[in-house]
Amino acid sequence: MDAWYSVKWYCTWRGREFVVLRSDGSKLLAELLGADDRWARENGLNVLDPAWVQGTFRVDEVEDLHEERTDLLAQWKKRHGG
């Protein structure tokens, strides 16, 4: 095996950070990090639970859309002496 990564996408919407769950290219489904259900309701987001908030946003509404990769192969090699 030459590579093994965990990849997550993040973005900012209205000053709050979200993890992106899926995208169709023009819209993102994202989950609020550090959920704030009051702020979420005020901004029309879907509050599934006080600590579980999601929203769907057009790509042009978000800022700082970026990918974060974790090198799982390197972590595995470090743990197993490889």
Z-matrix of the N, CA and C atoms (Angstrom, degrees):
N
C 1 1.445
C 2 1.532 1 107.74
N 3 1.318 2 115.62 1 130.96
C 4 1.463 3 120.67 2 -178.55
C 5 1.520 4 113.53 3 -98.29
N 6 1.323 5 117.60 4 -26.38
C 7 1.467 6 120.33 5 -177.39
C 8 1.520 7 110.07 6 -153.59
N 9 1.325 8 114.47 7 146.27
C 10 1.460 9 121.15 8 177.48
C 11 1.522 10 106.75 9 -154.78
N 12 1.318 11 117.19 10 110.98
C 13 1.459 12 122.04 11 -174.85
C 14 1.524 13 111.48 12 -126.20
N 15 1.306 14 114.46 13 151.07
C 16 1.457 15 122.56 14 165.71
C 17 1.526 16 105.10 15 -105.98
N 18 1.327 17 116.43 16 129.62
C 19 1.460 18 120.25 17 -176.14
C 20 1.523 19 109.22 18 -122.96
N 21 1.327 20 115.99 19 131.41
C 22 1.464 21 121.98 20 174.09
C 23 1.521 22 107.71 21 -131.11
N 24 1.326 23 115.07 22 146.57
C 25 1.451 24 121.66 23 176.09
C 26 1.522 25 108.73 24 -110.42
N 27 1.319 26 115.59 25 141.71
C 28 1.455 27 122.98 26 179.83
C 29 1.519 28 109.41 27 -129.40
N 30 1.328 29 115.83 28 157.72
C 31 1.457 30 121.40 29 174.74
C 32 1.524 31 109.15 30 -153.85
N 33 1.309 32 114.81 31 169.55
C 34 1.455 33 121.69 32 175.63
C 35 1.518 34 107.53 33 -119.34
N 36 1.322 35 116.49 34 134.82
C 37 1.464 36 122.85 35 176.82
C 38 1.510 37 107.27 36 -134.54
N 39 1.324 38 115.88 37 123.38
C 40 1.473 39 121.99 38 -179.39
C 41 1.521 40 111.83 39 50.90
N 42 1.340 41 115.29 40 39.48
C 43 1.460 42 121.28 41 175.19
C 44 1.507 43 115.99 42 82.14
N 45 1.321 44 117.89 43 1.68
C 46 1.470 45 121.68 44 -179.63
C 47 1.521 46 109.90 45 -113.14
N 48 1.335 47 115.66 46 147.12
C 49 1.462 48 120.41 47 -178.48
C 50 1.530 49 110.76 48 -90.80
N 51 1.333 50 113.96 49 138.92
C 52 1.461 51 122.64 50 179.79
C 53 1.519 52 109.71 51 -130.13
N 54 1.336 53 116.63 52 151.24
C 55 1.451 54 122.08 53 168.03
C 56 1.527 55 106.29 54 -100.06
N 57 1.316 56 115.98 55 133.64
C 58 1.464 57 121.42 56 -177.20
C 59 1.530 58 108.62 57 -83.25
N 60 1.321 59 115.77 58 127.50
C 61 1.462 60 121.23 59 -179.94
C 62 1.521 61 111.56 60 -93.25
N 63 1.345 62 116.61 61 -37.20
C 64 1.473 63 120.01 62 176.18
C 65 1.519 64 108.80 63 -165.11
N 66 1.327 65 113.34 64 162.66
C 67 1.464 66 120.54 65 -179.78
C 68 1.519 67 109.18 66 -145.51
N 69 1.334 68 115.27 67 146.07
C 70 1.466 69 119.46 68 173.33
C 71 1.530 70 110.14 69 -106.65
N 72 1.321 71 116.89 70 10.31
C 73 1.464 72 121.73 71 179.95
C 74 1.516 73 112.67 72 101.80
N 75 1.323 74 117.52 73 -32.20
C 76 1.463 75 119.89 74 179.08
C 77 1.535 76 112.03 75 -115.00
N 78 1.336 77 116.66 76 -21.06
C 79 1.468 78 121.79 77 178.99
C 80 1.521 79 110.02 78 -131.32
N 81 1.332 80 114.84 79 154.54
C 82 1.454 81 121.99 80 177.67
C 83 1.520 82 109.37 81 -122.05
N 84 1.313 83 116.92 82 139.46
C 85 1.457 84 122.03 83 166.24
C 86 1.520 85 104.11 84 -100.46
N 87 1.337 86 116.79 85 123.61
C 88 1.453 87 119.97 86 -175.04
C 89 1.522 88 110.79 87 -137.42
N 90 1.332 89 114.57 88 154.87
C 91 1.462 90 121.90 89 -179.51
C 92 1.522 91 109.36 90 -113.91
N 93 1.306 92 115.86 91 131.36
C 94 1.455 93 122.34 92 -179.68
C 95 1.519 94 110.56 93 -66.52
N 96 1.325 95 116.50 94 130.80
C 97 1.457 96 121.34 95 174.72
C 98 1.521 97 108.05 96 -89.61
N 99 1.315 98 117.13 97 136.86
C 100 1.454 99 120.30 98 -176.70
C 101 1.512 100 110.30 99 65.03
N 102 1.308 101 115.91 100 54.05
C 103 1.468 102 123.27 101 -171.39
C 104 1.528 103 112.77 102 -47.21
N 105 1.302 104 114.26 103 138.68
C 106 1.463 105 124.29 104 177.29
C 107 1.527 106 104.95 105 -133.90
N 108 1.337 107 116.39 106 93.67
C 109 1.462 108 119.36 107 -171.55
C 110 1.529 109 112.83 108 -64.39
N 111 1.319 110 118.65 109 -30.80
C 112 1.470 111 119.84 110 178.16
C 113 1.529 112 110.38 111 -65.40
N 114 1.341 113 116.50 112 -50.22
C 115 1.464 114 121.32 113 178.14
C 116 1.530 115 109.59 114 -60.14
N 117 1.326 116 116.40 115 -41.39
C 118 1.460 117 121.46 116 -178.43
C 119 1.529 118 110.81 117 -60.88
N 120 1.306 119 117.55 118 -47.05
C 121 1.470 120 120.80 119 179.02
C 122 1.529 121 110.97 120 -63.06
N 123 1.335 122 116.56 121 -41.49
C 124 1.463 123 120.89 122 178.95
C 125 1.527 124 111.77 123 -61.93
N 126 1.336 125 117.08 124 -25.26
C 127 1.451 126 121.91 125 -178.03
C 128 1.528 127 113.33 126 -105.27
N 129 1.340 128 116.58 127 12.83
C 130 1.457 129 121.65 128 173.57
C 131 1.514 130 115.87 129 73.76
N 132 1.324 131 117.48 130 23.29
C 133 1.462 132 120.52 131 179.55
C 134 1.528 133 110.90 132 -85.52
N 135 1.314 134 115.49 133 164.35
C 136 1.455 135 122.63 134 -179.77
C 137 1.528 136 109.10 135 -87.66
N 138 1.322 137 116.48 136 108.43
C 139 1.469 138 121.61 137 179.61
C 140 1.519 139 107.65 138 -93.82
N 141 1.315 140 116.01 139 102.99
C 142 1.461 141 122.10 140 -179.57
C 143 1.523 142 110.50 141 -82.15
N 144 1.320 143 115.65 142 -26.87
C 145 1.456 144 125.44 143 -178.02
C 146 1.532 145 103.88 144 -165.46
N 147 1.328 146 120.63 145 155.00
C 148 1.468 147 119.29 146 -179.43
C 149 1.530 148 114.22 147 -54.89
N 150 1.316 149 117.38 148 -25.51
C 151 1.458 150 120.53 149 179.44
C 152 1.537 151 112.59 150 -107.56
N 153 1.332 152 117.36 151 12.39
C 154 1.461 153 120.73 152 -176.98
C 155 1.517 154 108.02 153 -138.51
N 156 1.327 155 114.67 154 100.26
C 157 1.457 156 122.08 155 -173.93
C 158 1.525 157 109.51 156 -126.47
N 159 1.332 158 116.09 157 131.83
C 160 1.460 159 120.96 158 179.34
C 161 1.520 160 110.20 159 -129.16
N 162 1.319 161 113.70 160 157.51
C 163 1.454 162 120.17 161 174.98
C 164 1.510 163 110.07 162 -150.71
N 165 1.316 164 115.84 163 158.75
C 166 1.464 165 122.25 164 175.06
C 167 1.517 166 106.88 165 -115.80
N 168 1.321 167 115.44 166 127.67
C 169 1.460 168 121.47 167 -174.50
C 170 1.518 169 110.95 168 -131.27
N 171 1.316 170 116.02 169 145.35
C 172 1.469 171 119.72 170 169.50
C 173 1.530 172 107.68 171 -68.43
N 174 1.313 173 116.28 172 145.21
C 175 1.465 174 120.84 173 -178.53
C 176 1.523 175 110.65 174 -57.38
N 177 1.337 176 117.52 175 -36.88
C 178 1.467 177 119.15 176 -178.28
C 179 1.531 178 113.09 177 -74.63
N 180 1.336 179 119.19 178 -2.78
C 181 1.467 180 122.98 179 176.04
C 182 1.521 181 112.40 180 -91.36
N 183 1.332 182 118.30 181 -15.22
C 184 1.462 183 120.78 182 -175.51
C 185 1.524 184 110.85 183 -100.82
N 186 1.319 185 113.93 184 159.02
C 187 1.462 186 121.64 185 176.24
C 188 1.515 187 108.81 186 -119.69
N 189 1.302 188 115.76 187 161.95
C 190 1.464 189 122.99 188 172.87
C 191 1.525 190 112.95 189 50.75
N 192 1.322 191 116.93 190 43.82
C 193 1.463 192 120.78 191 175.38
C 194 1.524 193 107.15 192 -71.54
N 195 1.326 194 116.05 193 118.18
C 196 1.466 195 119.14 194 -177.16
C 197 1.528 196 111.67 195 -149.75
N 198 1.317 197 112.96 196 157.87
C 199 1.459 198 122.65 197 179.86
C 200 1.521 199 108.99 198 -101.01
N 201 1.327 200 116.19 199 139.04
C 202 1.460 201 121.23 200 171.83
C 203 1.520 202 107.63 201 -122.22
N 204 1.345 203 114.62 202 126.89
C 205 1.465 204 120.93 203 -178.66
C 206 1.512 205 110.35 204 -110.65
N 207 1.314 206 115.81 205 141.35
C 208 1.452 207 122.35 206 172.15
C 209 1.517 208 106.80 207 -115.76
N 210 1.318 209 116.55 208 125.96
C 211 1.458 210 121.84 209 -179.41
C 212 1.526 211 108.91 210 -81.67
N 213 1.324 212 116.23 211 93.36
C 214 1.461 213 121.55 212 -177.35
C 215 1.523 214 112.47 213 -69.92
N 216 1.323 215 117.05 214 -31.77
C 217 1.462 216 120.25 215 178.71
C 218 1.524 217 110.36 216 -65.13
N 219 1.315 218 117.92 217 -42.80
C 220 1.463 219 121.39 218 178.08
C 221 1.527 220 110.61 219 -62.84
N 222 1.333 221 116.94 220 -41.28
C 223 1.460 222 120.51 221 177.91
C 224 1.534 223 111.03 222 -63.23
N 225 1.328 224 115.71 223 -42.59
C 226 1.459 225 120.14 224 179.71
C 227 1.522 226 110.69 225 -63.45
N 228 1.337 227 116.12 226 -45.59
C 229 1.469 228 120.59 227 179.17
C 230 1.531 229 111.32 228 -60.88
N 231 1.312 230 117.30 229 -39.41
C 232 1.463 231 121.19 230 179.80
C 233 1.526 232 110.85 231 -64.19
N 234 1.336 233 116.98 232 -41.40
C 235 1.466 234 121.18 233 179.96
C 236 1.525 235 112.64 234 -71.37
N 237 1.341 236 115.88 235 -30.33
C 238 1.459 237 119.72 236 -174.63
C 239 1.522 238 113.68 237 -108.11
N 240 1.315 239 116.91 238 16.64
C 241 1.455 240 121.19 239 175.74
C 242 1.500 241 115.52 240 67.64
N 243 1.332 242 116.26 241 26.74
C 244 1.459 243 119.89 242 -177.39
C 245 1.425 244 111.42 243 -102.76
